[in-house]
Amino acid sequence: MTSGKEQDFMLARQIATGLIKFYQQRISPHKGFCCAYRYVTGRDSCSGYALKVVQRYGVLALFNAMPRQFMRCRQANLQYSSNMKKCTEEKNKPNKYEQGCDIVSGCLESVEDISKCDCCGDASLRKILVTLFRR
């Protein structure tokens, strides 16, 4: 038989689990952005982490675990913002190809030249070209 205190903890765990799931299903999809920590690391979002903590250790563990998780999320956001700023700066640099990337006559005469070609700064385009030229 469970004591009143254990029942209270079980009830608190069920309520917290329900609230987190409600947030994940009903609120989070409509806010317009995702958890930075999840986006950068590919791991659980902050709410996913909170759900695991509640299920494994109980509601009281959230008071210790979530401030650390929010700090990790903040660091991920700063990292993401810094990368986006660099990316934006790169895209705004003047391109050596004023009329677009003239791959054949501009920088790519043979397979050996692929590594030298910036292909308008697009690494994925470079990978496609390598694949095509090696066939």
C-alpha positions in Angstrom: 0.0 0.0 0.0 1.3 3.5 -0.9 1.4 6.3 1.6 -0.2 9.6 1.1 3.1 11.3 0.4 4.0 8.7 -2.3 0.5 9.3 -3.9 1.2 13.0 -3.9 4.5 12.5 -5.7 2.8 10.2 -8.2 0.0 12.7 -8.8 2.5 15.5 -9.2 4.5 13.4 -11.7 1.3 12.6 -13.7 0.3 16.3 -13.8 3.7 17.5 -14.8 3.9 14.8 -17.5 0.5 15.8 -18.8 1.4 19.5 -18.9 4.7 18.9 -20.7 2.9 16.7 -23.3 0.2 19.3 -23.7 2.9 21.9 -24.4 4.7 19.7 -26.9 1.5 18.8 -28.8 -0.6 22.0 -28.6 1.7 25.0 -28.0 5.2 24.2 -29.3 4.2 23.5 -32.9 2.5 26.9 -33.2 5.2 29.1 -31.7 7.1 29.5 -35.0 10.6 28.2 -33.8 12.1 25.1 -32.3 14.3 24.5 -29.4 17.8 25.8 -30.2 19.5 23.0 -28.2 17.6 20.4 -30.2 18.3 22.1 -33.5 22.0 22.5 -32.9 22.7 19.1 -31.2 20.0 16.9 -32.6 19.2 15.7 -29.0 16.0 16.1 -27.1 14.4 19.6 -26.9 14.2 21.3 -23.5 10.6 20.0 -23.1 11.7 16.5 -24.1 14.5 16.6 -21.6 12.0 17.9 -18.9 9.7 15.0 -19.7 12.5 12.4 -19.3 13.6 14.0 -16.0 10.0 13.9 -14.6 9.5 10.4 -15.7 12.8 9.1 -14.3 13.4 11.2 -11.2 10.2 13.0 -10.4 9.0 16.6 -10.4 11.4 17.9 -7.8 14.4 16.9 -10.0 13.2 19.6 -12.5 14.3 22.4 -10.1 17.9 21.1 -10.4 18.0 19.9 -14.0 16.1 22.5 -16.0 18.3 25.6 -15.1 21.3 23.6 -16.5 19.3 22.6 -19.6 18.3 26.2 -20.2 21.9 27.3 -20.0 22.8 24.6 -22.6 20.0 25.8 -24.8 21.1 29.4 -24.4 24.7 28.4 -25.5 23.2 26.5 -28.5 21.2 29.6 -29.4 24.3 31.8 -29.2 26.3 29.3 -31.4 23.5 29.1 -33.9 23.1 32.9 -34.0 26.9 33.3 -34.5 26.9 30.8 -37.3 23.9 32.5 -39.0 25.7 35.9 -38.8 28.8 34.4 -40.4 26.7 32.8 -43.1 24.8 36.1 -43.8 28.1 38.0 -44.0 29.5 35.4 -46.5 26.4 35.7 -48.7 26.6 39.5 -48.7 30.3 39.5 -49.9 30.7 40.5 -53.5 30.8 37.4 -55.7 33.6 37.0 -58.2 31.0 35.9 -60.7 28.9 39.0 -61.3 26.4 37.3 -63.6 26.2 34.1 -61.6 28.5 31.1 -61.5 29.8 30.3 -64.9 31.2 27.0 -63.9 32.5 25.6 -67.2 34.4 28.7 -68.4 34.9 30.4 -65.1 36.7 28.1 -62.6 36.1 24.5 -63.7 38.1 23.2 -66.6 38.7 19.7 -65.3 38.1 17.5 -62.3 41.3 18.7 -60.7 40.0 22.3 -60.7 36.9 21.4 -58.6 38.8 21.9 -55.3 39.8 25.4 -56.4 36.3 26.4 -57.5 34.2 28.1 -54.9 31.1 27.4 -57.1 29.5 30.6 -55.9 30.2 29.6 -52.3 27.9 26.5 -52.4 29.6 23.4 -51.0 26.6 21.2 -52.0 27.0 22.3 -55.6 30.7 21.4 -55.4 29.7 17.9 -54.2 27.3 17.5 -57.1 29.9 18.6 -59.6 32.5 16.2 -58.2 29.9 13.4 -58.6 29.1 14.4 -62.2 32.6 14.8 -63.3 33.8 11.5 -61.9 31.2 9.4 -63.9 
